[in-house]
Amino acid sequence: MNKRLSEIHRKTNETDVYIKLNIEGEGNANIKTTIPFLDHMLDLFARHGMFDLEVLASGDTEIDEHHLIEDMGISFGKLIKRCLGDNRGINRFGFASLPMDDSLVECSLDISGRAYLVYNMMDKKFVIADEKEKYELYEHFLKSLAFNAGITLHFNLRYGFNLHHNIEAAFKAFGRALKDAVEVTSDIMPSTKGCI
């Protein structure tokens, strides 16, 4: 089978995003977005999903991180869709439950062509006001990704109070769930409709 890889370049007045993805990689990552936490999360996603990922991105982060994180999600979603082609033969579904110290996060996904995000990741008992924005930014990243990739994507924080651990567990679980979902196991279209 040919490697499923592609690249995308999205340039706007607010951001400049380049991403190269090889779904059948070895977990190699070279990521530079000017947002260290996002770099770390994408590195974890690539390594745990065994995807080769190259990212070079910048934007008007002096205003805030929103535009760059959103455009990264849009670009990444389009790229995943492009790499998968017509989805023939893929498992389609993926699931991972992943612990990270105090946190336990479950990720379930369906490469269905129907975009949706459930993000039950905020335990309001523990989130302080300064951290709420970070939760919401990464929810926005994942929503932009899901809607541009055509993926139904669910995240559920079972428990956990450390912000870093919760989001880290989510990105690791996403990598592992997506790895299972994109695995090619037949030459059949995984849908009774005959297409995704």
N, C-alpha and C positions, 0 to 999 in steps of 0.2 A: 504494500500500500504506500502511496505517496505521503510524504509528511504533510500534515495539515498546519500550515504556517502562513502568516500574512503580516502586513504592517499597515499602519494608518498614520496620517499626519493631519491634524486639525489645528488651524490657525485662525484666531479671531482677534478682535481689538483688545481682548482681555487676557488671552492665553495662547500659548504655542505648545502643542502636545504631539509628541511622536511616540508610538508604541509599536513594538515588534513582538509577536507571540508565536511560539511553536508549541502546539498542544501535545505533540509527541516528543517532548524534550526530556531533559534529565534534571530539572530543578535548578538550572543556572539562571541567575538574575543579576542584572546591572541596571539599577534604578536611581534616577536623579530627578526629583520633582521640585526641589527647594523646600519641601515640607518633610522634615525628617521622620515624623510619625507615619505619614503616608508611605514613605519609602520603606520603612520597617514592615508595615502591614502587607504591602505588595510583595516584598521579599519573602515573607512567611507564606503567603498565598502560593507563590511560584514554587517554593521548595517543597511544600507539603502536597501540592498538586502535581509535582514533577513536570511543570511547564517551564520552558525557556522563555524568559521575559526580559525585554530591553525597553527602558523608558527614559526619555529625555523630555522634561516638561518644565515650563515656567509660566508665570502669570503675575497678575497685579496683587500679589500677596501683601503688599504694603497697605492695601485697603482692607482685605481680609482673605482667608483661605478659600472662601466659598466658590468663587469662579473657577479656580484651578481644580478643586476637588470635583465639582460638577462636570467640567469638561473632560476630566480624566475618566469619570464614570461613563459619560456618553461615548467617548472614543473606545474605551475598553469593551463596552457592550457591543458596539458595531463590529469590533475586531473579532470577538468571540464568534459572533454570527457568521462573519466572513470565513473564518477558519473552518467552521463546521460544514459549510456548503449546504447540501440539501438534507443533512442529518441522517442519511440512509445508514442503517446498521448500528447506530449508537444505542447504548443502554437506555438513554433518555432520562432516567431517574437517578438521583443520587442522594445519599444521606450520610451524615457524619455527626457523631456526638463527641465533643472534644473538651477535656478538662484543661484548665490552666490555673494551677494553684487553687484559689478560692472559687474560681468560676467554672461553670459547666454550661456550654452552649451547644445547641443542636441546629444543624443546617439541613434542610430538605429542599430539593429542587427538582423541577420538571422542565426539560427543554421542549416546550410545547408549542412555541409560537405565540402563546398567550402571556403577556407580560403582567407580572404582579409582584408586589413585595409585601411581606408581613415581617415587621421588625419589632418583635417583643423583646427589646434589649435593655430597657430602662427600668431598673428597680428603683422606683421613686423614693423608697425608704433611705437609700444610700447616696443618691446623686446630689451633689452640691451644685449651686447655681453656676459656678464657673466651669463646671465640667459638662453641663447640659448641652452647651453649644457643640462640643466635640462629638457627643453622641449623635446629635442631629446632623452634623456634617457628614458623618460616615453612613448614616441612614440615607442621606441624599445621594452619596456616591453609589451605594448599592441599588437604590431605586433607579438612578440614571442608567446604571449598568443593566439591570434587569429589563427595563423598558426598551433599551436599544438592542439587547440580545434576544428578546422574545423568550425570556425565562420566567417561570413562576418560581419565586425564591422566598423561603421562609426561614427566619432566624428566631430562635427562642432561647432566651437566657433562663436556664432552670434556676440558677442562683449564682451569686457573686457580687462583690461590692467594690472591687478594684476596677476602675475604668479601663486602664491599660489591659488588664487581664481579660476583661469581658470582650473588648474589641479584638484583641489578639486571638482569643479562642474562636471568635466568629470568622476571622479571615483564614485561620488554619482549617477550620471545619469546611468553609466554602471551597478551599482548594481541594480538599479530599473528596468532598461530595461531587464537585465538578469533574474531577479526574474519573470517578466511577461513571458518571453520566455520559461523558464523551467517549468512553471506551467503545471501540467497534467490535461487536461480537457476531454479526451476521451481515447479510446484504439486504435485509428486509427493512422497509420503512416502518419505524416503530409507532404506527398510528393506524387506527381503523379507517381514518379519513383518506389514507394513501399519501398524505403529505403533512409536513409540519410548517 
